């Protein structure tokens, strides 16, 4: 394995000069820098990032905590984070928490051991052992957090409810997301705001999770436990798909007898039969903007906006009944 000493020997300079050139720390003449760059290229030398991070007390690594990578929304966030941090010269360490607080703490210890430069988290809550490490929250946020990026969940809830009403809803089931997730509560408030305004009857079905492996079971429970509803506001696109699939099994026509709206606008939602009407939130942009914010904080660049809210939009497809324009 090529070492910094090999680079120094080939370049005809000291190890200290090579170190200063590679780390951009201290004076290095143009001639010496050119010799070092040539030697690095000839030897195909890559600096030992662990040693560099120990010396500089920080690395070029960023930690990303996600609640569940089986939910397509979070890999889309991760892609946005990765693209941005790579552009800024950093690499990513991913921790998939899966709702396990012990797993979260384990990943945070791993991050700390690797001298990561900062943390981005889409997991609900504030990690207690981050000390003074730069930290940005995505999607699942609270008022105490200083740096956050999220979408407009209240408007998303309003748009979903209004779309259901426009489809001549008589009784609505709101599949409320997990109570411990802040975005779920805000969306529910948006749903209720519109449904109450129009005096449309509704019932809330509380879900425990957004997890893919619980979607089929949850959809069955909605049909088994509730009755006489003709519209469902699903907690996300995965659960929207599960509801439509279960409706088909029971001989219920979508959207004629049951209309469904999802949330997220994941790629599969337009490939369903029928294609799913949904609320689109910009998962990739949430990740990218969050990483951009973190990098600016770490590099002490000017941060003009600490709490960033991104817009959501209604994507009309075929799982809602058509609005009667004469009404």
C-alpha positions in Angstrom: 0.0 0.0 0.0 1.4 3.4 -1.1 2.2 5.7 1.8 2.8 9.4 2.2 6.5 8.6 2.6 6.5 7.0 -0.9 4.9 10.2 -2.3 7.5 12.4 -0.5 10.4 10.2 -1.8 9.2 10.3 -5.5 8.5 14.0 -5.3 11.8 14.8 -3.7 10.2 16.8 -0.8 9.7 16.2 2.9 6.7 14.3 4.3 5.6 17.5 6.0 5.4 19.3 2.6 3.3 16.5 1.2 1.0 16.7 4.2 0.6 20.5 3.8 -0.1 20.1 0.1 -2.7 17.4 0.5 -4.4 19.1 3.4 -4.1 22.7 2.0 -2.6 23.7 5.4 0.5 25.9 5.5 2.7 27.3 2.7 3.8 25.0 -0.2 5.6 26.5 -3.2 4.1 26.1 -6.6 7.0 23.9 -7.7 6.7 21.6 -4.7 2.9 21.4 -5.1 3.4 20.3 -8.8 5.9 17.7 -7.8 3.6 16.3 -5.1 0.6 16.2 -7.5 2.6 14.4 -10.1 3.9 11.8 -7.6 0.3 11.3 -6.2 -0.9 10.6 -9.7 2.0 8.3 -10.7 1.6 6.3 -7.5 -2.2 6.3 -7.5 -2.1 7.5 -3.9 -5.2 8.0 -1.8 -4.7 9.7 1.6 -5.6 7.7 4.7 -8.9 9.4 5.6 -8.9 7.9 9.1 -5.5 9.3 9.9 -6.4 12.6 8.3 -9.6 12.8 10.4 -7.7 12.1 13.6 -5.2 14.8 12.7 -7.8 17.4 11.8 -10.3 16.4 14.4 -12.9 15.9 11.7 -13.4 13.8 8.6 -15.0 14.3 5.2 -17.8 12.0 6.3 -21.5 12.9 7.0 -23.8 10.6 8.9 -27.4 10.1 7.6 -30.1 8.5 9.9 -33.2 7.1 8.2 -36.2 5.6 9.9 -36.9 2.9 7.3 -35.2 2.3 3.9 -37.9 -0.1 2.7 -40.2 3.0 2.4 -39.4 4.4 -1.0 -39.7 8.0 0.3 -36.5 7.7 2.4 -34.2 6.3 -0.3 -35.3 9.3 -2.4 -34.2 11.6 0.4 -31.0 9.7 0.7 -30.3 10.2 -3.0 -30.7 14.0 -2.6 -28.4 14.0 0.4 -25.7 11.9 -1.3 -25.7 14.0 -4.5 -25.2 17.2 -2.6 -22.5 16.0 -0.1 -20.6 14.4 -3.0 -20.6 17.7 -4.8 -19.3 19.4 -1.7 -16.4 16.8 -1.3 -18.0 14.7 1.4 -19.0 11.0 1.6 -22.0 9.4 3.4 -22.4 6.9 6.2 -26.0 5.6 6.3 -27.8 4.3 9.4 -31.2 2.6 9.0 -32.8 2.9 12.4 -36.1 1.0 11.8 -37.8 2.5 14.8 -35.2 1.0 17.2 -33.7 3.6 19.7 -30.8 1.3 20.6 -30.0 0.9 16.9 -30.0 4.7 16.6 -27.6 5.1 19.5 -25.3 2.5 18.0 -25.2 4.4 14.7 -24.5 7.6 16.5 -21.5 5.9 18.3 -20.2 4.7 14.9 -20.5 8.2 13.6 -18.6 9.6 16.5 -15.9 7.0 16.2 -15.4 8.0 12.6 -15.1 11.7 13.5 -17.9 12.6 11.1 -18.3 16.2 10.3 -22.1 16.4 10.8 -25.4 14.5 11.0 -28.6 14.6 8.9 -31.6 12.8 10.4 -35.1 12.0 9.2 -35.7 10.1 12.4 -38.2 11.7 14.9 -36.6 13.4 17.9 -33.3 14.9 18.9 -30.3 12.6 19.5 -29.1 13.4 23.1 -25.4 12.6 22.6 -24.4 14.7 19.6 -22.8 17.4 21.8 -21.9 20.3 19.5 -21.9 18.4 16.3 -23.7 20.2 13.4 -27.2 18.6 13.0 -30.0 19.0 10.4 -33.5 17.4 10.7 -35.5 16.4 7.7 -39.2 15.7 7.3 -39.9 14.7 11.0 -39.2 17.9 12.8 -40.0 19.8 16.0 -40.0 23.4 17.1 -36.9 23.1 19.2 -34.6 22.1 16.3 -32.5 24.9 14.9 -31.9 23.6 11.3 -34.7 21.8 9.5 -36.0 21.0 6.0 -39.5 19.7 5.5 -42.5 20.0 3.2 -45.8 21.8 3.9 -47.7 19.0 5.6 -50.6 21.1 6.7 -51.3 22.2 3.1 -50.8 18.6 2.0 -53.5 17.5 4.4 -55.8 20.2 3.2 -55.2 19.4 -0.5 -55.9 15.7 0.1 -59.2 16.5 1.9 -60.3 19.0 -0.7 -59.7 16.5 -3.5 -61.7 13.8 -1.7 -64.6 16.3 -1.2 -64.4 17.3 -4.9 -65.0 13.5 -5.6 -68.4 13.7 -3.8 -67.3 12.0 -0.6 -70.2 11.0 1.7 -68.1 9.4 4.5 -64.3 9.6 4.7 -61.8 7.4 6.5 -58.6 9.2 7.4 -55.7 6.8 7.9 -53.7 8.9 10.4 -50.0 8.2 10.4 -48.1 7.2 13.6 -48.8 9.5 16.5 -45.1 9.8 17.4 -44.4 11.3 13.9 -44.8 15.1 13.8 -45.7 15.2 10.1 -48.6 12.8 10.6 -50.2 15.2 13.2 -49.8 18.2 10.9 -51.3 16.4 7.9 -54.2 15.2 10.1 -54.9 18.8 11.2 -55.0 19.8 7.5 -57.4 17.0 6.7 -59.7 17.9 9.6 -59.6 21.6 8.8 -61.2 21.1 5.4 -63.5 18.2 6.2 -64.9 20.2 9.2 -65.3 23.3 7.1 -67.5 21.4 4.6 -69.2 19.3 7.3 -68.2 16.1 5.6 -68.5 13.1 8.0 -65.2 11.3 8.7 -63.7 8.6 10.9 -60.0 8.4 11.9 -58.2 5.1 11.7 -55.0 5.3 13.7 -52.0 3.5 12.2 -48.9 2.5 14.1 -46.4 2.7 11.3 -45.6 3.6 7.7 -43.8 0.3 7.3 -44.3 -1.7 4.1 -44.6 -5.0 5.8 -47.7 -3.8 7.8 -49.5 -2.2 4.8 -51.5 -5.3 3.8 -52.6 -6.1 7.3 -53.6 -2.5 8.0 -55.7 -2.3 4.8 -57.6 -5.4 5.8 -58.2 -3.9 9.3 -59.7 -0.8 7.7 -62.3 -2.8 5.8 -63.0 -5.2 8.7 -63.4 -2.6 11.5 -65.1 0.2 9.6 -68.2 0.4 7.4 -70.2 2.5 5.0 -67.3 4.7 3.9 -66.8 5.6 0.3 -63.5 7.6 0.5 -60.1 7.0 2.2 -57.2 9.5 2.7 -54.3 7.1 3.0 -51.3 7.8 5.2 -48.9 7.3 2.2 -48.8 5.8 -1.2 -47.8 2.3 0.1 -51.0 2.2 2.2 -53.0 3.6 -0.7 -51.8 0.7 -2.9 -52.7 -1.8 -0.1 -56.2 -0.3 0.2 -56.8 -0.5 -3.5 -55.5 -4.1 -3.7 -57.8 -5.1 -0.8 -60.8 -3.3 -2.4 -60.2 -5.3 -5.6 -60.2 -8.6 -3.6 -63.5 -7.6 -2.0 -65.1 -6.7 -5.4 -65.2 -3.0 -4.5 -64.8 -0.8 -7.6 -62.2 2.0 -7.4 -63.1 4.9 -7.8 -66.8 4.4 -8.4 -67.5 2.8 -5.0 -64.4 3.7 -3.1 -62.0 6.6 -3.9 -58.5 6.7 -2.5 -55.8 9.4 -2.3 -52.2 8.7 -1.2 -49.3 10.8 -0.1 -45.7 11.2 -1.3 -46.0 10.5 -5.1 -43.6 7.6 -5.2 -42.7 6.3 -8.7 -44.9 3.2 -8.5 -48.1 5.3 -7.8 -48.6 6.2 -11.5 -48.1 2.5 -12.5 -50.9 1.1 -10.4 -54.3 0.1 -11.7 -55.9 2.5 -11.5 -53.1 5.1 -11.2 -53.1 6.6 -7.7 -54.1 10.3 -7.0 -51.7 11.5 -4.4 -50.0 14.5 -2.8 -46.5 15.0 -4.1 -43.8 16.1 -1.7 -40.3 16.7 -3.0 -38.3 13.9 -1.3 -35.1 14.4 -3.3 -35.2 18.1 -2.8 -35.7 17.7 1.0 -32.5 15.6 1.1 -30.5 17.9 -1.2 -31.5 21.1 0.6 -30.9 19.4 4.0 -27.4 18.4 2.9 -26.7 21.9 1.5 -27.8 23.4 4.8 -25.6 21.1 6.8 -22.6 21.8 4.6 -23.1 25.5 5.0 -23.3 25.2 8.7 -20.2 23.0 8.9 -18.2 25.3 6.6 -19.4 28.4 8.4 -20.9 29.8 5.3 -23.7 32.3 5.5 -27.0 30.6 6.5 -29.9 32.9 5.6 -32.7 30.4 6.1 -32.4 27.9 9.0 -35.9 26.4 8.7 -36.8 25.5 5.1 -40.3 24.5 4.1 -40.9 23.2 0.6 -44.2 23.2 -1.3 -46.5 20.2 -2.0 -48.8 19.6 -4.9 -51.9 17.5 -5.8 -51.3 15.0 -8.5 -54.6 14.0 -10.1 -54.9 10.5 -11.5 -57.7 7.9 -11.6 -58.5 6.8 -8.0 -60.8 9.8 -7.3 -64.2 10.4 -8.8 -64.6 13.3 -11.1 -65.7 16.6 -9.7 -69.2 17.7 -11.0 -68.4 21.2 -12.5 -72.2 22.1 -12.4 -72.4 21.8 -8.6 
